[in-house]
Amino acid sequence: EELEHLNEANAEINRGELELDAARSRYRRALSESARRLNAQGSQLGTCIERARPYYEARRRAKEAQQETQRAALRYERAVGMHNAAREMVFVAEQGMGTGKNRLDPTWQEMLNHATRKVNEAEQERLWSEREHQRVTRLCQEAEAEVQRLQKSLRRDIARSRPYFELKAQFNLRLEVLGYTGIYWEGH
């Protein structure tokens, strides 16, 4: 019985290796085709691609900055929620201690101490996340301004090179679907 399990596992490993080889082969073909077509497109369009490249890089950075700003906004919202919940805990503990015999109850005192610590920690997190959100928002605005500036100064080159960069984006998406998670070959 154990030998049968071993044989089944070995067959499964072999199938997995074949699938991996096939996926690697598809990826290599797609990469080769992408490079060939991008090189042909690059030869056809000439130097406008290199002149327009800073604009497309700035767009990529602006998109990343926008995503980081959204993540920072979510962190800030969570921090505000945690701070409000911690303040509510202090209120409940204070209310519990406020009733006659509970004033000296160590359980209520411990709950109030714990709640107060949570408020302080949540306040620090809220302040940090607020500053971080402001920082990344400023970076996002700067990145957007750079995109606008480059768009104005490189308008003609951007228009001429658009087919190349659209083709590159399609290939990047295809390669990502095939399992590649990095940025497509930087040289192209």
Secondary structure, 3 states (H helix, E strand, C coil): CHHHHHHHHHHHHHHHHHHHHHHHHHHHHHHHHHHHHHHHHHHHHCCHHHHHHHHHHHHHHHHHHHHHHHHHHHHHHHHHHHHHHHHHHHHHHHHHHHCHHHHHCHHHHHHHHHHHHHHHHHHHHHHHHHHHHHHHHHHHHHHHHHHHHHHHHCHHHHHHHHHHHHHHHHHHHHHHHCCCCCCCCCCC
